[in-house]
Structures are given as structure tokens and as C-alpha cells.
Amino acid sequence: MLWLTILVALAIPLAAVILDSPVVRALADRTRRGDAAPSGEVKQLAQKVETLETEIEVVNRELAQLKEGQQFLQQMLENPATPREAPKLPKPPA
């Protein structure tokens, strides 16, 4: 019984120190105000993310086009086309 009394006597100041800490105060303030950020900020962030995703898609498409053009030019440099004769037209029946 003596140990229980000592434990309770030591727990009271310990609880006071913990409850008075800055972390617990910040949590209490947050619960009073609400956990989420203001909805206007969230909407702005969502709109920015959507804009960035769209821009990334555009850049990816342009990059793919540049890669295709580079491959075409590389093939043209490796295998230059020889001058070809114009295709001969069939002679009309006489």
C-alpha cells in the first residue's frame, strides 16, 4: 500500500509536467481550431497540383516527340539515302 501511495504521489507532478509541455499545448490548440488546414488553402493546393500534373503530361508528350525526331535524324545520318531515279511510268498502250 505504501508503494501505491508513493507511485500516486510521484505520478501527479509527472502528469503536470507532461500536460504543461509545448507538444501537448500544440495538440490542444489544434483540436480547438480544427485539425485540417483552412479549406481555401487546400483548394489552392489541389488546383496547383492539378496544374502541375497537366504540365508534366505536356512535357512528357513533347519529350516523346523529341526522342522520335532524334531517332529519325540518327537513322538518316547512319543510312543516308542515295539519290533514286524517278519511278518510271508505264507506257500507254499504242
Backbone torsions as a table, in degrees:
resi	resn	phi	psi	omega
1	MET	NA	-34.5	179.2
2	LEU	-64.6	-39.0	179.7
3	TRP	-66.1	-37.2	177.7
4	LEU	-64.7	-40.7	178.2
5	THR	-64.8	-42.7	178.9
6	ILE	-65.4	-41.4	179.1
7	LEU	-61.7	-44.6	178.9
8	VAL	-66.6	-40.3	179.9
9	ALA	-63.5	-36.1	178.6
10	LEU	-80.9	-26.8	-177.9
11	ALA	-73.4	-29.8	-177.7
12	ILE	-64.8	-51.3	178.2
13	PRO	-66.4	-34.1	178.9
14	LEU	-63.9	-42.3	177.8
15	ALA	-65.3	-38.1	179.1
16	ALA	-64.0	-41.2	179.5
17	VAL	-65.7	-43.1	-178.7
18	ILE	-66.9	-44.3	-178.3
19	LEU	-69.9	-20.5	179.5
20	ASP	-93.7	4.4	-177.1
21	SER	-74.2	156.6	-179.8
22	PRO	-62.2	-33.0	-179.4
23	VAL	-64.3	-46.7	-179.4
24	VAL	-67.0	-36.9	176.8
25	ARG	-63.1	-42.1	178.7
26	ALA	-63.1	-41.7	177.7
27	LEU	-63.3	-40.2	179.4
28	ALA	-66.0	-42.4	177.7
29	ASP	-61.9	-40.7	-178.9
30	ARG	-65.3	-39.1	179.8
31	THR	-71.0	-31.0	176.4
32	ARG	-68.4	-42.0	-177.7
33	ARG	-80.2	-31.3	-173.7
34	GLY	117.6	146.1	-173.6
35	ASP	-75.6	-36.0	-172.9
36	ALA	-84.2	157.8	174.1
37	ALA	-70.0	160.3	177.6
38	PRO	-54.8	143.4	-173.0
39	SER	-63.1	-30.2	178.5
40	GLY	-62.9	-42.3	178.6
41	GLU	-65.9	-40.0	-179.8
42	VAL	-64.3	-41.6	179.3
43	LYS	-65.0	-39.8	178.0
44	GLN	-63.6	-43.3	178.9
45	LEU	-64.0	-40.7	178.4
46	ALA	-63.1	-40.4	179.1
47	GLN	-66.5	-39.8	178.0
48	LYS	-64.6	-41.5	179.0
49	VAL	-63.3	-42.7	179.2
50	GLU	-63.0	-41.7	178.2
51	THR	-63.3	-44.1	179.3
52	LEU	-63.0	-40.5	178.5
53	GLU	-63.0	-41.0	178.5
54	THR	-63.7	-44.5	179.6
55	GLU	-63.7	-37.3	178.8
56	ILE	-65.6	-39.8	177.3
57	GLU	-61.7	-43.0	179.0
58	VAL	-62.6	-45.2	180.0
59	VAL	-63.3	-39.0	178.7
60	ASN	-64.2	-40.8	177.6
61	ARG	-64.2	-44.2	179.6
62	GLU	-64.5	-37.6	177.8
63	LEU	-64.4	-41.0	178.1
64	ALA	-63.1	-40.6	178.0
65	GLN	-64.4	-41.0	178.1
66	LEU	-64.0	-39.2	178.2
67	LYS	-63.5	-43.6	178.8
68	GLU	-62.3	-43.5	179.1
69	GLY	-64.6	-39.5	178.6
70	GLN	-65.3	-41.0	177.9
71	GLN	-64.2	-41.6	179.0
72	PHE	-61.9	-46.5	180.0
73	LEU	-63.7	-38.4	178.7
74	GLN	-63.1	-41.4	177.9
75	GLN	-65.6	-39.1	179.0
76	MET	-65.3	-36.8	179.0
77	LEU	-72.1	-36.4	-179.6
78	GLU	-75.0	-36.0	-178.1
79	ASN	-125.4	77.4	-178.9
80	PRO	-64.5	141.9	-179.1
81	ALA	-74.9	133.6	175.7
82	THR	-83.9	147.1	179.4
83	PRO	-60.5	128.2	-178.6
84	ARG	-103.9	154.3	175.3
85	GLU	-77.3	150.9	177.3
86	ALA	-64.3	142.0	-180.0
87	PRO	-62.5	138.0	-179.0
88	LYS	-82.3	134.6	178.2
89	LEU	-85.1	145.4	176.8
90	PRO	-65.4	144.3	-179.8
91	LYS	-73.5	140.6	178.5
92	PRO	-70.7	146.2	179.5
93	PRO	-64.3	139.6	-176.5
94	ALA	-88.9	NA	NA
